[in-house]
């Protein structure tokens, strides 16, 4: 018995090609569409048995938001993600969002079909090799550096970053005010806010923290950000 499904992919041509191949194999394809603001809503409204959801960037924030929405509105719809080989966190994120399976986007049509049938039956549809890779990554994690400079920069406005750079260069309040074209009282306020946000008690500590974390070099690369 064929599966009643929908195909959603980043590229409409790929979605339509996959839909056509599955129709030839006896499945009922309700729609083939490219992801958009209304893609999840379309799946919810049509309520297929299975949704094949393609993504080109499973590691991107929000990649599996459509899965969350579909499962929230139509928990009976089995969602199988089609995408590149992800990290272990990518697979975990897909299943955490409610996906029933994950299939490599270069899988043969027979593999996609098997995943659809398993997902419809309530089984987890993921290739053993992907699971093995995920377990290997989780058991032997690669340490990620703590980018303290980036974290600190996110706390500061562009003006405060400039003030910090000037403090690190040894400028006093008068020089900071003159260099930035602001009143000394305003410069003093900016300095105090920088110290408070960085959690330090003096200009010397602020300069030392900026040097230790590489914040000054990072500030030069980031360019201005809006307040």
C-alpha positions as CSV (number, residue, x, y, z in Angstrom):
1,X,0.0,0.0,0.0
2,X,1.4,3.4,-1.0
3,X,2.3,6.1,1.4
4,X,0.3,9.4,1.4
5,X,3.1,12.0,1.6
6,X,4.4,15.5,0.9
7,X,7.8,16.5,-0.2
8,X,9.3,19.8,1.0
9,X,12.8,20.7,-0.1
10,X,15.1,23.8,-0.4
11,X,15.0,23.4,-4.2
12,X,11.7,23.1,-5.9
13,X,13.2,21.1,-8.8
14,X,14.5,18.4,-6.5
15,X,11.3,18.3,-4.6
16,X,9.3,17.8,-7.8
17,X,11.8,15.2,-9.1
18,X,11.6,13.2,-5.9
19,X,7.8,13.5,-5.9
20,X,7.6,12.2,-9.5
21,X,9.9,9.2,-8.7
22,X,7.8,8.3,-5.7
23,X,4.5,8.5,-7.6
24,X,5.9,6.1,-10.1
25,X,6.5,3.7,-7.2
26,X,2.9,3.8,-6.2
27,X,2.9,6.5,-3.5
28,X,0.3,9.3,-3.3
29,X,2.1,12.6,-3.3
30,X,-0.2,15.4,-2.1
31,X,2.2,18.2,-2.9
32,X,5.8,19.0,-3.6
33,X,7.0,22.4,-2.5
34,X,10.1,24.4,-1.6
35,X,10.4,25.6,2.0
36,X,8.9,29.0,2.7
37,X,7.0,30.8,5.4
38,X,3.9,28.7,4.6
39,X,5.5,25.3,4.0
40,X,4.8,23.9,7.5
41,X,1.3,25.4,7.4
42,X,0.7,23.5,4.1
43,X,1.8,20.3,5.6
44,X,-0.5,20.9,8.6
45,X,-3.4,21.7,6.3
46,X,-3.0,18.6,4.1
47,X,-2.1,16.2,6.9
48,X,-0.1,13.6,5.0
49,X,1.0,10.3,6.6
50,X,4.7,11.3,6.0
51,X,6.5,14.5,5.2
52,X,9.9,14.3,3.5
53,X,11.6,17.5,4.6
54,X,14.8,18.5,2.8
55,X,17.4,20.8,4.3
56,X,20.7,21.9,3.0
57,X,22.0,23.2,6.4
58,X,21.0,21.0,9.3
59,X,23.4,22.7,11.6
60,X,21.9,26.2,11.1
61,X,19.8,27.6,14.0
62,X,16.1,27.1,13.3
63,X,16.7,24.4,10.6
64,X,14.1,22.2,12.3
65,X,11.6,24.8,13.2
66,X,9.2,23.4,10.5
67,X,9.4,20.0,12.2
68,X,8.4,21.5,15.5
69,X,5.5,23.3,14.0
70,X,4.3,20.2,12.1
71,X,4.5,17.9,15.1
72,X,2.8,20.5,17.4
73,X,-0.1,20.9,15.0
74,X,-0.2,17.4,13.5
75,X,1.6,14.9,15.8
76,X,0.4,12.0,13.7
77,X,2.5,13.2,10.7
78,X,5.8,11.4,10.5
79,X,8.6,13.7,9.4
80,X,11.7,12.3,7.7
81,X,14.5,14.8,7.2
82,X,16.6,14.6,4.0
83,X,19.9,16.3,4.3
84,X,23.7,16.1,4.1
85,X,25.6,14.0,6.6
86,X,25.2,16.0,9.8
87,X,27.1,16.1,13.0
88,X,25.9,14.1,15.9
89,X,24.3,17.2,17.2
90,X,22.5,17.6,13.8
91,X,20.9,14.2,14.1
92,X,20.0,14.8,17.8
93,X,18.4,18.2,16.9
94,X,16.3,16.6,14.2
95,X,15.0,13.9,16.5
96,X,14.6,16.4,19.4
97,X,12.3,18.5,17.2
98,X,10.2,15.4,16.5
99,X,11.5,13.9,13.3
100,X,10.9,10.2,12.8
101,X,14.0,9.7,10.6
102,X,17.0,11.2,8.9
103,X,18.1,10.1,5.4
104,X,21.2,11.3,3.5
105,X,20.2,13.4,0.5
106,X,22.3,11.3,-1.8
107,X,20.4,8.1,-0.7
108,X,18.9,5.9,-3.5
109,X,15.2,6.1,-4.0
110,X,14.8,2.7,-2.4
111,X,16.4,3.9,0.8
112,X,14.1,6.9,0.9
113,X,11.1,4.6,0.4
114,X,12.2,2.3,3.2
115,X,12.6,5.2,5.5
116,X,9.1,6.5,4.6
117,X,7.5,3.1,5.4
118,X,9.4,2.7,8.7
119,X,8.4,6.2,9.8
120,X,4.8,5.6,8.9
121,X,4.9,2.5,11.1
122,X,6.2,4.5,14.0
123,X,9.8,3.3,13.8
124,X,13.0,5.4,13.8
125,X,14.2,5.6,10.2
126,X,18.0,6.3,10.3
127,X,20.8,4.5,8.6
128,X,23.0,2.4,11.0
129,X,26.1,4.1,9.7
130,X,24.7,7.5,10.6
131,X,23.9,6.2,14.1
132,X,27.4,4.8,14.5
133,X,28.9,8.1,13.5
134,X,26.7,9.9,15.9
135,X,27.6,7.7,18.8
136,X,31.3,7.9,17.9
137,X,31.0,11.8,18.0
138,X,29.1,11.8,21.2
139,X,31.5,9.3,22.9
140,X,34.6,11.2,21.7
141,X,33.6,14.8,21.6
142,X,35.9,17.4,20.1
143,X,36.4,20.2,22.6
144,X,35.1,23.5,21.3
145,X,37.0,26.6,22.4
146,X,35.2,29.1,24.6
147,X,35.2,32.2,22.5
148,X,35.1,34.7,25.4
149,X,36.0,37.6,23.1
150,X,32.9,37.1,21.0
151,X,30.8,36.8,24.1
152,X,32.1,40.0,25.6
153,X,31.8,41.9,22.3
154,X,28.1,41.0,22.2
155,X,27.6,42.8,25.5
156,X,29.1,46.1,24.3
157,X,27.7,48.7,22.0
158,X,29.9,50.0,19.2
159,X,30.7,53.2,21.2
160,X,31.6,51.1,24.2
161,X,33.9,48.9,22.1
162,X,35.7,52.1,20.9
163,X,36.0,53.3,24.5
164,X,37.5,50.0,25.5
165,X,40.0,50.2,22.7
166,X,41.0,53.7,23.8
167,X,41.3,52.6,27.4
168,X,43.5,49.7,26.4
169,X,45.7,52.2,24.5
170,X,46.2,54.2,27.7
171,X,43.9,57.2,27.0
172,X,42.5,59.0,29.9
173,X,38.9,60.4,30.0
174,X,40.0,63.7,28.5
175,X,41.6,62.1,25.5
176,X,38.7,59.6,25.0
177,X,36.3,62.5,25.0
178,X,38.4,64.5,22.5
179,X,39.0,61.6,20.2
180,X,35.3,60.7,20.1
181,X,34.0,64.2,20.0
182,X,31.9,63.8,23.2
183,X,31.8,65.5,26.6
184,X,34.1,64.3,29.3
185,X,31.1,63.4,31.5
186,X,29.7,61.2,28.6
187,X,33.1,59.6,28.2
188,X,33.3,58.9,31.9
189,X,29.8,57.3,31.8
190,X,30.9,55.1,28.8
191,X,34.0,53.9,30.7
192,X,31.9,53.0,33.8
193,X,29.5,51.0,31.7
194,X,32.3,49.1,30.0
195,X,33.8,48.3,33.4
196,X,30.5,47.1,34.7
197,X,29.6,45.0,31.7
198,X,33.1,43.3,31.7
199,X,32.8,42.7,35.4
200,X,36.1,44.5,36.3
201,X,36.9,47.2,38.8
202,X,39.5,49.3,37.0
203,X,40.7,50.4,33.6
204,X,43.8,48.4,34.0
205,X,41.8,45.2,34.6
206,X,39.7,46.0,31.5
207,X,42.8,46.5,29.4
208,X,44.2,43.2,30.7
209,X,41.0,41.3,30.0
210,X,40.8,42.7,26.5
211,X,44.4,41.7,25.8
212,X,44.0,38.2,27.3
213,X,40.9,37.3,25.4
214,X,42.0,38.8,22.1
215,X,39.0,41.1,22.3
216,X,40.9,44.1,20.8
217,X,41.9,42.1,17.6
218,X,38.3,40.8,17.3
219,X,36.9,44.3,17.7
220,X,39.0,45.4,14.8
221,X,37.5,42.7,12.6
222,X,33.9,42.9,13.5
223,X,33.2,46.4,12.3
224,X,30.3,48.5,13.6
225,X,27.2,47.0,15.0
226,X,24.0,48.8,15.7
227,X,23.4,50.0,19.2
